Amino acid sequence: MAEGFKIDQRHGKSRVRVARVWRPHSGGHVMVEWEVDVSLFSDCLPSYTSDDNSSIVATDSMKNTVYGKAKECTEELTVERFALLLARHFTTSYPQVTGAIVSIVEKTWERVLIDGKPHSHGFKLGSELHTTEVTMKKCGAVNIISGLKNLSLLKTTQSGFEGFVRDKYTLLLDTRERIVATEVTSSWRYKFENISQIPPAPFCFRQRYNEVKKVLSDTFFGPVDTGVYSPSVQNTLYLMATAVLNRFQEIEWVHLRMPNLHFLPVNMSSKENPNMVKFADDVYLPTSEPHGTIQATISRAMSKL
């Protein structure tokens, strides 16, 4: 409280871009590219109500800390571990800082294969993004949310949509045969509530990220030869999320956002033959605007949302 007003404040540095290369004596190089956001909760009320900046941690210092800590990490680490490291630094180094939020987006630089073998120092940029958001209090209480963006998935069959609400505005026809495509954005919360509960190696957040991505994709597609029928994006989303929860007990909830990206069959007619269909379910018009947006959070019965 200040002068009868309540102030809920935090400050930080956004879009700090950093790349880190590790060159081990054996094996290939490792390359990561991160975009880091730092936000601090701190007792710096006088900086808002007067000209006293003595308790402010400068955002330029936050930026420099990101680069300094990246340099100090002599061994490869994941975005989750780096976010935890930064959050712990800020909450323990400054008495006035009561909590920190560190968010990181990682571009996926993948090792190039030459004649089936991984190149020692060559990389290509993948499409998906690995994300994390770590919230930490000075006491060590922690909240870890990981996720992914830009996971593009498509099936050319085994999808339909029928039996939905009809009214005077409905033009869409029932179908049991259509292309279904989406660009998945997902996030999931780990059950760890204190930094002391985070398991050491061999538990690896990157491995878990890759495993979650595989479960999501495999559930979307179904078996290799037959696939799996999708009666709606909603049902597929639910099956994808529950597959993750059933597989990984340390994950409390999964959020999925799956836009329905349309591939519309192209039909062509002429004045002479208005009913002629030149193309039948083999030529499509790809369109992403407007698109349906389906999203949901699926959680365990006793989880904390």
C-alpha positions as CSV (number, residue, x, y, z in Angstrom):
1,M,0.0,0.0,0.0
2,A,1.1,3.5,-0.8
3,E,-0.8,6.7,-0.1
4,G,-4.1,4.7,0.0
5,F,-3.4,2.8,-3.2
6,K,-2.5,-0.8,-3.8
7,I,0.4,-1.5,-6.2
8,D,0.9,-4.9,-7.7
9,Q,4.2,-4.6,-9.7
10,R,7.1,-6.4,-11.2
11,H,9.7,-5.5,-13.8
12,G,12.1,-7.4,-16.0
13,K,13.9,-7.8,-19.4
14,S,12.3,-9.3,-22.4
15,R,13.5,-10.9,-25.6
16,V,17.1,-11.5,-24.5
17,R,18.5,-13.5,-27.4
18,V,21.4,-15.8,-26.6
19,A,23.1,-18.7,-28.4
20,R,25.4,-21.1,-26.7
21,V,27.8,-23.6,-28.3
22,W,29.5,-26.5,-26.4
23,R,32.5,-28.1,-28.0
24,P,33.2,-31.3,-26.0
25,H,36.5,-33.1,-26.6
26,S,34.6,-36.2,-27.9
27,G,31.5,-36.2,-30.0
28,G,29.9,-33.4,-32.0
29,H,29.3,-29.8,-31.0
30,V,26.0,-28.8,-29.3
31,M,24.2,-25.6,-30.3
32,V,21.2,-23.9,-28.7
33,E,19.4,-20.6,-29.4
34,W,17.2,-19.1,-26.7
35,E,15.0,-16.1,-26.3
36,V,14.8,-15.3,-22.6
37,D,12.3,-13.2,-20.6
38,V,13.0,-12.3,-17.0
39,S,10.5,-10.7,-14.6
40,L,11.2,-10.0,-10.9
41,F,8.9,-9.4,-8.0
42,S,10.7,-7.1,-5.6
43,D,10.3,-4.7,-2.8
44,C,11.0,-1.5,-4.7
45,L,7.9,0.6,-3.9
46,P,9.9,3.9,-3.4
47,S,10.8,3.8,-7.1
48,Y,7.1,4.1,-7.9
49,T,6.1,6.6,-5.3
50,S,9.2,8.8,-5.3
51,D,12.6,9.3,-7.0
52,D,14.3,6.5,-5.0
53,N,15.7,3.8,-7.3
54,S,18.1,2.3,-4.8
55,S,16.2,-1.1,-4.6
56,I,15.7,-1.6,-8.4
57,V,17.7,-4.4,-10.1
58,A,18.3,-2.8,-13.5
59,T,16.9,-4.6,-16.4
60,D,20.3,-4.2,-18.2
61,S,21.8,-6.2,-15.3
62,M,19.3,-8.9,-15.9
63,K,20.3,-9.1,-19.6
64,N,24.0,-9.3,-18.7
65,T,23.2,-12.0,-16.1
66,V,21.7,-14.1,-18.9
67,Y,24.9,-13.9,-20.9
68,G,27.1,-14.4,-17.9
69,K,25.2,-17.5,-16.6
70,A,25.2,-19.0,-20.1
71,K,29.0,-18.6,-20.2
72,E,29.3,-20.2,-16.7
73,C,27.4,-23.3,-17.9
74,T,30.3,-25.4,-19.1
75,E,28.1,-28.4,-19.8
76,E,25.0,-28.7,-22.0
77,L,21.8,-28.0,-20.2
78,T,18.1,-27.7,-21.1
79,V,15.9,-24.6,-21.2
80,E,14.2,-25.8,-18.0
81,R,17.5,-26.2,-16.1
82,F,18.8,-22.8,-17.4
83,A,15.5,-21.1,-16.3
84,L,15.8,-22.7,-12.9
85,L,19.4,-21.5,-12.6
86,L,18.5,-17.9,-13.5
87,A,15.4,-17.8,-11.2
88,R,17.5,-19.2,-8.3
89,H,20.2,-16.6,-8.9
90,F,17.8,-13.7,-8.9
91,T,15.9,-14.8,-5.8
92,T,19.0,-15.6,-3.7
93,S,21.3,-12.7,-4.9
94,Y,19.1,-9.8,-4.0
95,P,17.4,-9.5,-0.6
96,Q,14.6,-7.3,-2.0
97,V,13.6,-9.8,-4.7
98,T,10.8,-12.1,-3.5
99,G,10.2,-14.1,-6.7
100,A,11.1,-14.5,-10.3
101,I,9.5,-15.7,-13.5
102,V,11.9,-16.8,-16.3
103,S,10.4,-17.8,-19.6
104,I,12.5,-19.2,-22.5
105,V,11.7,-20.1,-26.1
106,E,14.3,-22.4,-27.7
107,K,14.7,-22.7,-31.5
108,T,15.5,-26.3,-32.5
109,W,18.8,-26.5,-34.2
110,E,19.1,-30.1,-35.4
111,R,22.3,-31.8,-36.4
112,V,22.6,-32.3,-40.1
113,L,22.9,-35.9,-41.5
114,I,25.4,-36.5,-44.2
115,D,25.2,-39.9,-45.8
116,G,23.2,-41.0,-42.8
117,K,25.8,-39.8,-40.3
118,P,25.4,-36.8,-38.0
119,H,27.7,-33.9,-38.9
120,S,30.1,-32.9,-36.2
121,H,29.3,-29.2,-36.3
122,G,26.6,-28.7,-39.0
123,F,23.0,-27.8,-38.0
124,K,19.7,-27.0,-39.7
125,L,16.8,-25.2,-38.1
126,G,13.7,-27.2,-37.2
127,S,10.2,-25.9,-37.2
128,E,9.1,-26.6,-33.6
129,L,9.8,-24.4,-30.6
130,H,10.6,-25.8,-27.1
131,T,9.2,-23.5,-24.4
132,T,9.4,-23.2,-20.6
133,E,8.2,-20.9,-17.9
134,V,9.7,-21.2,-14.4
135,T,8.2,-19.3,-11.4
136,M,10.3,-19.4,-8.3
137,K,9.9,-17.8,-4.8
138,K,12.7,-16.9,-2.5
139,C,11.9,-19.9,-0.3
140,G,12.5,-22.3,-3.2
141,A,8.9,-23.0,-4.1
142,V,8.8,-23.5,-7.8
143,N,6.3,-24.0,-10.7
144,I,7.7,-25.5,-13.9
145,I,5.7,-25.4,-17.2
146,S,7.2,-26.8,-20.4
147,G,5.7,-26.8,-23.8
148,L,6.0,-26.7,-27.6
149,K,4.8,-24.6,-30.4
150,N,4.5,-25.0,-34.2
151,L,4.0,-28.8,-34.3
152,S,2.3,-29.1,-37.7
153,L,0.3,-32.3,-38.2
154,L,-1.9,-33.5,-41.0
155,K,-3.9,-36.6,-42.1
156,T,-5.3,-37.0,-45.6
157,T,-8.1,-39.4,-44.4
158,Q,-9.5,-41.0,-41.3
159,S,-11.3,-37.8,-40.2
160,G,-14.8,-36.6,-40.2
161,F,-17.3,-34.2,-38.5
162,E,-21.0,-34.9,-38.2
163,G,-24.0,-34.6,-35.8
164,F,-23.2,-31.0,-34.8
165,V,-25.8,-28.3,-34.0
166,R,-27.7,-27.0,-36.9
167,D,-29.6,-23.8,-37.2
168,K,-30.4,-21.2,-39.9
169,Y,-26.8,-20.2,-40.2
170,T,-25.4,-23.7,-40.7
171,L,-24.0,-24.4,-44.2
172,L,-21.5,-27.1,-43.3
173,L,-22.4,-30.6,-44.4
174,D,-21.8,-33.8,-42.3
175,T,-18.8,-35.7,-43.5
176,R,-16.9,-38.9,-42.6
177,E,-14.0,-38.2,-45.0
178,R,-11.9,-35.1,-44.9
179,I,-8.3,-33.8,-44.5
180,V,-7.6,-32.8,-40.9
181,A,-4.6,-30.5,-40.2
182,T,-3.5,-28.5,-37.2
183,E,-0.6,-26.6,-35.7
184,V,-0.3,-27.8,-32.1
185,T,0.6,-25.5,-29.2
186,S,0.9,-27.4,-26.0
187,S,2.1,-26.8,-22.4
188,W,2.3,-29.1,-19.4
189,R,3.0,-28.6,-15.7
190,Y,5.5,-30.8,-13.8
191,K,4.4,-31.8,-10.3
192,F,7.6,-30.5,-8.6
193,E,6.7,-27.9,-6.0
194,N,10.2,-27.1,-4.6
195,I,13.6,-27.1,-6.2
196,S,14.6,-29.9,-3.8
197,Q,12.0,-32.2,-5.5
198,I,13.5,-31.8,-9.0
199,P,15.2,-35.1,-9.8
200,P,18.9,-35.1,-10.7
201,A,20.4,-36.8,-13.7
202,P,19.5,-39.1,-15.4
203,F,16.1,-37.3,-15.5
204,C,16.3,-35.0,-18.5
205,F,13.7,-32.3,-19.4
206,R,14.8,-32.4,-23.0
207,Q,14.2,-36.2,-23.2
208,R,10.8,-35.7,-21.6
209,Y,10.0,-32.9,-24.1
210,N,10.9,-35.2,-27.1
211,E,8.8,-38.1,-25.5
212,V,5.8,-35.9,-25.0
213,K,6.0,-34.6,-28.6
214,K,6.2,-38.2,-29.8
215,V,3.2,-39.3,-27.7
216,L,1.1,-36.3,-29.1
217,S,2.1,-37.1,-32.7
218,D,1.6,-40.9,-32.4
219,T,-1.8,-40.4,-30.9
220,F,-2.9,-38.0,-33.6
221,F,-1.9,-40.3,-36.4
222,G,-2.7,-43.8,-35.0
223,P,-1.1,-47.1,-36.2
224,V,1.2,-46.8,-39.2
225,D,-0.9,-49.0,-41.5
226,T,-4.5,-48.2,-40.5
227,G,-4.4,-44.9,-38.7
228,V,-7.2,-44.0,-36.3
229,Y,-10.5,-42.3,-37.1
230,S,-11.0,-38.8,-35.7
231,P,-14.7,-37.8,-35.2
232,S,-13.7,-34.3,-34.2
233,V,-10.6,-32.3,-33.3
234,Q,-12.0,-32.2,-29.8
235,N,-11.9,-35.9,-29.4
236,T,-8.4,-36.2,-30.9
237,L,-7.2,-33.4,-28.5
238,Y,-8.6,-35.3,-25.5
239,L,-7.0,-38.6,-26.6
240,M,-3.6,-36.8,-27.1
241,A,-3.7,-35.1,-23.7
242,T,-4.8,-38.2,-21.8
243,A,-2.1,-40.3,-23.5
244,V,0.5,-37.9,-22.1
245,L,-0.9,-38.0,-18.6
246,N,-1.2,-41.8,-18.6
247,R,2.4,-42.1,-19.8
248,F,4.2,-39.6,-17.6
249,Q,3.2,-39.5,-13.9
250,E,5.2,-36.4,-13.1
251,I,3.0,-34.3,-15.4
252,E,0.0,-32.8,-13.6
253,W,-1.9,-31.2,-16.5
254,V,-1.7,-30.8,-20.3
255,H,-3.0,-27.8,-22.2
256,L,-3.5,-28.1,-26.0
257,R,-4.5,-25.5,-28.5
258,M,-5.3,-27.0,-31.9
259,P,-6.5,-24.7,-34.7
260,N,-8.5,-26.6,-37.4
261,L,-6.6,-25.7,-40.6
262,H,-8.8,-26.3,-43.6
263,F,-8.1,-28.0,-46.9
264,L,-11.2,-27.3,-48.9
265,P,-12.0,-29.6,-51.9
266,V,-11.8,-27.7,-55.2
267,N,-14.9,-28.1,-57.4
268,M,-15.1,-26.5,-60.8
269,S,-18.2,-26.0,-63.0
270,S,-19.0,-24.3,-66.2
271,K,-22.0,-22.5,-67.7
272,E,-22.6,-25.4,-70.0
273,N,-22.4,-27.9,-67.3
274,P,-23.0,-26.3,-63.9
275,N,-23.1,-29.6,-62.1
276,M,-19.7,-30.8,-63.4
277,V,-17.1,-31.6,-60.8
278,K,-13.6,-31.6,-62.3
279,F,-11.8,-32.6,-59.2
280,A,-13.0,-35.1,-56.6
281,D,-11.2,-35.2,-53.3
282,D,-7.7,-35.0,-54.8
283,V,-7.3,-31.2,-55.3
284,Y,-7.7,-28.8,-52.4
285,L,-7.4,-25.2,-51.5
286,P,-5.3,-24.8,-48.4
287,T,-6.5,-22.0,-46.1
288,S,-5.7,-21.0,-42.6
289,E,-8.0,-18.0,-42.2
290,P,-10.6,-18.1,-40.8
291,H,-10.0,-21.3,-38.9
292,G,-11.6,-23.1,-36.0
293,T,-9.7,-23.0,-32.7
294,I,-10.1,-25.9,-30.2
295,Q,-8.3,-25.8,-26.9
296,A,-8.6,-27.5,-23.6
297,T,-6.7,-28.3,-20.4
298,I,-6.9,-31.9,-19.2
299,S,-5.7,-32.5,-15.7
300,R,-5.5,-35.1,-13.0
301,A,-8.4,-35.0,-10.5
302,M,-6.2,-33.6,-7.7
303,S,-3.9,-31.4,-9.7
304,K,-3.3,-27.7,-9.2
305,L,-4.3,-25.6,-12.2
